[in-house]
């Protein structure tokens, strides 16, 4: 029997701001041991699925970031990385989880051999789940129920009343799991406390079902979506923008009588806030830090900084998150309101709500280090055997200084090799490109000078995908 893992990797970066951004949501933020949540999800699933059976559904905004995160994932063979990158499916338009899942099912059905018994597992890309051994056992339990025509949701035993989570009520044992009695979405604190006394589970947002069960319930409760599915894949893709947005929770799970629950006997969090980040990473220490920090007369505080030293004096219950262009200070217990803050700064026109300081491209990345009137400084990383597109700029010149590796540079048709500690000047209006012939990433410090320094001042003469 075929089994496929579907990873949902869309969304917007509001909850872990300022590290997550609109163009760089929380699944791409480094969490542990140099890995992002998305990378941890890939590694976890490779313990149970072959790379050819793992599919990632996302939006065009994140395409290059997904490819780069796969490329930089350690311990994965190069051939596996190619397969995973080819299995990234881009939605024509974000439509929430149910159309995204249906898009993947339709694509797999079009490209691979499936049957009514084929199992699909749906996973968010921004969860922490440990240990992997227990995770695999839960997948096996879910498969047993899915093979009996059930649509399975994974439930976590609550450790405290949480207003922002969905809850699942169960009614009696069913094989390796439970029959589902009902769902409650984001209850009040008082209601959440009552749900805990009733033995309700947190909804982990992970699902398992056979193709037959999923399509039957889709036809019963979302006939317009089923009609769209019934067309060929090319037509389904063409009509995708006209499909109504809906979640699998509202569209199917809260309506079906086939719903069962498997208890998720793992350490789990969806990392929905900085408080939950700290709860998972911080342990029992009075103060906790990621990066450099000093605490003087301060207690129960958390700091996150990749570069700068953070010092707290005489403070209590403070979370301090430092990024290249923003600093967040929030009282513990209030980090759920960061989403409101991002909405506020977005309305006021601050770019910090949208753009990450690091932007990924198929050839590498660039990070904005500093900006001033008439100039901008970037770090540019060019991956091995990759080339930046042939281009020119109307309003700016560029000075490149190679600080790691070596590159081949073409300026106005003249080619030269530039090694570490050597520089090259690119005049305004001249065609240029950079190629990295080496086996390691080359790094360049670029200084732009000009009347206009926007990213749209690029005329390309070659394309990348």
C-alpha positions in Angstrom: 0.0 0.0 0.0 1.3 3.4 -0.9 1.7 6.1 1.8 2.3 9.7 1.2 3.3 12.5 3.5 1.9 16.0 2.7 3.6 19.0 4.4 1.7 22.2 4.6 4.3 25.0 4.4 2.3 28.2 3.7 1.0 30.8 6.2 2.3 34.2 7.2 5.1 35.1 9.6 3.3 36.9 12.5 3.6 34.8 15.6 7.4 34.7 16.0 8.1 38.3 14.8 10.6 39.8 14.4 12.4 36.6 13.4 9.5 35.5 11.3 8.2 37.9 8.6 5.5 37.9 5.9 8.1 36.6 3.4 9.8 34.3 6.0 7.2 32.6 8.3 8.1 30.7 11.5 8.7 27.3 9.9 11.9 28.8 8.3 13.2 30.3 11.6 16.2 28.5 13.1 15.0 26.6 16.2 17.5 24.0 17.4 20.9 22.8 16.4 21.0 25.1 13.4 17.8 23.7 11.9 14.6 25.3 11.2 11.2 23.8 12.0 10.7 23.0 8.3 14.0 21.2 8.2 13.2 19.3 11.4 9.9 18.2 9.8 11.7 16.9 6.7 14.2 14.9 8.8 11.5 13.5 11.0 9.4 12.3 8.1 12.4 10.7 6.3 12.4 8.2 9.2 9.0 6.9 7.9 8.7 7.9 4.3 11.0 7.8 1.2 11.8 11.2 -0.2 9.8 10.3 -3.3 6.6 10.0 -1.1 7.1 13.4 0.7 5.3 16.4 -0.9 5.5 20.0 0.2 2.6 22.4 -0.5 3.3 26.1 -0.4 3.0 29.4 -2.2 5.2 31.0 -4.8 6.6 33.5 -2.3 8.4 30.7 -0.4 9.6 28.6 -3.4 13.2 29.6 -3.3 13.4 29.5 0.5 12.0 26.0 0.5 14.5 24.9 -2.1 17.4 26.5 -0.2 16.3 25.0 3.1 16.2 21.5 1.5 19.6 22.1 -0.1 21.2 23.2 3.2 19.7 20.3 5.2 22.7 18.3 6.6 22.9 14.5 6.5 20.7 14.1 3.4 22.0 12.7 0.2 22.2 15.0 -2.8 19.8 12.8 -4.8 17.3 12.9 -2.0 17.4 16.7 -2.0 16.7 16.8 -5.7 13.7 14.5 -5.3 12.4 16.7 -2.4 12.8 19.9 -4.3 11.0 18.4 -7.3 8.1 17.5 -4.9 7.5 21.1 -3.9 4.0 22.0 -5.1 3.1 25.7 -5.5 -0.5 26.7 -5.0 -1.7 29.2 -7.7 -3.3 31.2 -4.8 -3.4 30.5 -1.0 -6.8 28.9 -0.2 -6.3 27.4 3.2 -5.6 23.8 4.1 -8.4 21.8 2.4 -7.8 23.0 -1.2 -4.0 22.7 -0.6 -4.5 19.1 0.5 -6.7 18.4 -2.5 -4.1 19.9 -4.8 -1.5 17.5 -3.5 -3.8 14.5 -3.7 -4.8 15.4 -7.3 -1.2 15.9 -8.3 -0.1 12.6 -6.8 -3.0 10.8 -8.4 -2.0 12.3 -11.8 1.7 11.4 -11.5 1.8 8.2 -9.4 -0.1 5.0 -9.0 -2.8 5.3 -6.3 -5.8 3.3 -5.2 -8.8 3.8 -2.9 -6.6 2.3 -0.1 -3.7 4.7 -0.6 -3.0 6.6 2.7 -2.2 10.3 3.0 -0.7 11.9 6.1 -1.0 15.7 6.5 1.6 17.5 8.6 2.1 21.2 9.4 5.7 22.3 8.8 6.1 24.4 12.0 5.7 21.8 14.8 8.2 20.3 17.2 7.7 16.6 17.8 10.0 14.4 19.9 11.1 11.7 20.1 11.0 10.3 16.5 10.6 6.7 17.8 7.3 7.5 19.5 6.2 9.6 16.5 6.6 6.5 14.3 4.4 4.4 16.6 1.7 7.1 16.5 1.8 7.0 12.7 1.3 3.2 12.7 -1.7 3.5 15.1 -3.3 6.1 12.8 -2.8 3.8 9.8 -4.7 1.0 11.5 -7.7 3.3 11.9 -7.4 4.9 8.5 -7.4 1.4 6.9 -10.8 0.9 8.6 -12.3 3.9 6.7 -11.7 6.5 9.5 -10.3 10.0 9.0 -7.8 10.3 11.9 -6.8 13.4 13.8 -3.9 13.4 16.3 -4.7 14.7 19.8 -2.4 15.9 22.5 -3.2 15.7 26.2 -3.4 19.4 27.4 -0.9 20.4 30.1 -2.6 23.8 30.8 -5.8 25.6 29.5 -4.9 27.3 26.2 -7.4 29.7 24.6 -5.8 29.7 21.1 -5.9 26.0 20.5 -8.6 23.8 19.0 -9.9 21.0 21.3 -11.2 17.5 20.4 -13.8 15.7 22.6 -13.8 11.9 22.4 -16.4 9.2 23.2 -15.1 5.7 23.8 -12.2 3.6 22.6 -11.9 2.5 19.0 -9.0 0.1 18.3 -5.8 2.0 18.9 -7.6 5.3 19.3 -10.9 6.9 20.2 -14.1 7.9 18.4 -14.5 11.7 18.1 -17.5 13.3 19.7 -16.9 16.9 18.7 -14.6 19.8 18.1 -14.3 23.1 20.0 -12.3 25.9 18.3 -10.3 28.5 20.4 -12.5 28.5 23.5 -12.3 31.1 26.3 -10.0 30.4 29.2 -12.9 29.3 31.4 -14.2 26.9 28.7 -10.7 25.5 28.1 -10.5 24.7 31.8 -13.8 22.8 31.6 -12.7 21.0 28.5 -9.6 19.7 30.3 -11.8 18.2 33.0 -13.9 16.5 30.3 -10.8 14.8 29.0 -10.6 16.8 25.7 -7.4 16.8 23.6 -5.6 19.6 21.9 -6.0 19.3 18.1 -2.4 18.8 16.8 -3.5 19.6 13.2 -2.1 16.3 11.9 -4.4 14.0 9.9 -4.4 10.5 8.3 -6.9 9.2 5.8 -7.4 6.8 2.8 -8.1 8.4 -0.6 -11.5 6.7 -0.6 -12.6 8.1 2.8 -11.3 11.6 2.1 -13.0 11.9 -1.3 -16.3 10.4 -0.1 -16.5 13.0 2.7 -15.4 15.7 0.3 -18.2 14.8 -2.1 -20.7 14.8 0.9 -19.7 18.1 2.6 -17.9 20.1 -0.1 -19.5 19.2 -3.4 -18.1 22.3 -5.2 -14.6 21.2 -4.3 -15.3 17.6 -5.3 -16.6 18.8 -8.7 -13.3 20.8 -9.2 -11.3 17.7 -8.2 -13.2 15.6 -10.8 -11.7 17.6 -13.6 -8.2 16.8 -15.0 -5.2 18.1 -13.0 -4.4 20.8 -15.6 -8.0 22.1 -15.4 -8.1 21.9 -11.6 -4.9 24.0 -11.5 -6.4 26.5 -13.9 -9.6 26.9 -11.8 -7.8 26.9 -8.5 -8.2 30.7 -7.9 -12.0 30.4 -8.1 -12.2 27.7 -5.4 -13.5 28.8 -2.1 -11.0 28.9 0.7 -11.6 26.4 3.5 -9.8 24.5 6.2 -9.9 20.7 6.6 -11.1 21.3 10.1 -14.2 23.3 9.1 -14.7 21.7 5.7 -14.6 18.0 6.7 -13.5 17.1 10.2 -16.2 18.9 12.1 -18.9 17.4 9.8 -17.9 13.8 9.2 -19.0 10.9 11.3 -15.9 9.0 10.3 -13.6 10.9 12.6 -11.3 9.1 15.0 -8.5 10.3 17.2 -5.0 8.9 18.0 -3.4 10.1 21.2 -0.1 11.8 20.3 2.2 10.3 22.9 5.1 12.7 22.1 6.5 16.0 23.3 4.7 18.4 21.0 4.3 22.1 20.4 3.1 24.2 17.5 5.4 27.1 18.5 2.5 29.5 18.2 4.2 32.2 20.3 7.4 33.2 22.0 6.0 31.9 25.3 5.6 28.4 23.7 9.1 28.7 22.2 10.5 29.3 25.7 8.3 26.6 27.3 9.8 24.1 24.9 13.4 25.3 24.9 13.9 26.9 28.3 13.6 24.0 30.7 13.4 25.1 34.4 16.2 27.7 34.5 15.2 31.1 35.9 16.7 32.9 32.9 17.2 31.4 29.4 19.1 32.7 26.4 19.7 31.9 22.8 22.9 33.7 21.8 24.8 36.2 23.9 23.2 37.6 27.0 23.9 38.7 30.6 21.4 39.0 33.4 21.9 41.2 36.4 19.3 41.3 39.1 16.8 39.8 36.6 14.7 36.7 36.8 12.5 34.5 34.7 13.6 36.3 31.5 14.3 35.0 28.0 16.6 36.6 25.3 17.2 35.6 21.7 20.0 37.2 19.7 22.1 35.9 16.8 24.6 38.7 16.8 24.4 41.4 19.5 24.9 41.0 23.3 21.7 41.6 25.2 21.9 42.7 28.8 19.0 42.8 31.2 19.2 44.6 34.6 16.6 44.6 37.3 13.9 43.0 35.1 11.4 40.2 35.6 9.3 38.1 33.2 10.7 39.8 30.1 11.1 38.3 26.6 13.6 40.1 24.4 14.0 39.1 20.8 16.7 40.9 18.7 16.8 40.8 14.9 18.9 42.8 12.3 16.3 45.6 12.1 13.9 45.2 15.0 13.8 44.6 18.8 10.8 43.1 20.5 10.3 43.4 24.3 7.2 41.6 25.6 6.1 40.5 29.0 5.8 36.8 29.6 2.3 35.6 29.1 1.5 38.3 26.5 3.3 37.0 23.5 0.1 35.8 21.9 -0.5 39.6 21.2 2.5 39.8 18.9 0.1 39.0 16.1 -1.8 42.1 16.9 1.5 44.1 17.0 2.4 42.9 13.5 -1.0 43.9 12.2 -0.5 47.4 13.8 3.0 48.0 12.3 1.8 46.7 9.0 -1.0 49.3 8.9 1.5 52.0 9.7 3.7 51.0 6.8 6.7 49.6 8.5 8.6 47.2 6.1 9.8 45.2 9.1 6.5 43.4 9.2 7.0 42.1 5.6 10.6 41.6 4.7 13.3 39.5 6.3 16.8 40.9 6.2 17.8 37.8 4.4 16.3 36.9 1.0 16.8 33.5 -0.7 17.2 32.9 -4.4 18.0 29.7 -6.3 21.6 30.7 -6.6 22.0 31.6 -2.9 21.0 34.5 -0.7 21.6 38.1 0.2 21.4 39.8 3.6 21.0 43.6 4.0 23.7 44.6 6.5 23.3 48.4 6.5 21.4 51.1 4.7 22.0 54.9 4.5 21.1 57.8 2.2 22.4 56.8 -1.2 24.1 53.6 -0.2 23.3 50.0 0.9 25.6 47.2 2.1 24.8 43.5 1.5 26.3 40.1 2.2 25.8 37.9 -0.9 26.2 34.1 -0.7 26.6 32.3 -4.0 26.2 28.5 -3.7 28.6 26.1 -5.4 28.2 25.8 -9.2 25.5 28.5 -9.1 25.3 31.7 -11.1 23.5 35.0 -10.5 21.4 36.1 -13.5 23.0 38.3 -16.1 21.7 41.8 -15.3 22.3 45.5 -15.1 21.1 48.5 -13.0 19.9 51.9 -14.2 20.4 53.9 -11.0 23.3 52.3 -9.0 26.8 51.1 -9.2 28.2 48.2 -7.2 31.5 47.4 -5.4 32.1 43.7 -4.7 34.7 42.5 -2.2 35.1 38.7 -2.0 35.5 37.6 1.6 35.1 33.8 1.2 35.9 31.6 -1.7 36.4 32.7 -5.3 34.1 33.7 -8.1 34.2 34.3 -11.8 32.9 37.8 -12.7 31.7 39.1 -16.0 31.4 42.9 -16.4 30.4 44.4 -19.8 31.6 41.2 -21.5 35.0 41.1 -19.7 35.6 38.0 -17.5 37.9 37.7 -14.6 38.4 35.5 -11.6 38.2 37.3 -8.2 39.7 35.6 -5.2 39.3 36.3 -1.4 40.4 39.8 -0.5 40.1 41.0 -4.0 37.4 43.4 -5.3 35.7 44.4 -8.5 33.7 47.5 -9.5 30.5 47.3 -11.5 29.6 50.7 -13.1 26.0 51.7 -13.5 24.3 50.5 -16.7 26.9 47.7 -17.4 25.8 44.1 -17.8 27.3 41.8 -15.2 27.0 38.4 -13.6 28.7 36.2 -10.9 29.4 32.5 -11.1 30.8 30.3 -8.3 33.0 27.5 -9.8 34.1 26.1 -6.4 32.6 23.4 -4.1 31.9 25.8 -1.2 29.7 28.8 -0.9 31.4 32.1 -1.9 30.6 35.2 0.1 30.7 38.8 -1.3 30.3 42.1 0.5 28.5 44.3 -1.9 28.3 48.1 -1.5 25.6 49.8 -3.7 25.8 53.5 -4.4 23.2 55.4 -6.3 20.1 57.6 -6.4 17.7 54.6 -6.1 18.5 51.3 -4.4 15.3 49.4 -4.7 15.3 45.7 -5.6 13.2 46.4 -8.7 16.1 48.3 -10.3 17.2 45.1 -12.1 17.0 44.4 -15.8 17.7 40.7 -16.3 19.0 39.1 -19.5 18.8 35.5 -18.2 16.3 33.8 -16.0 16.3 31.5 -13.0 13.6 29.2 -11.8 
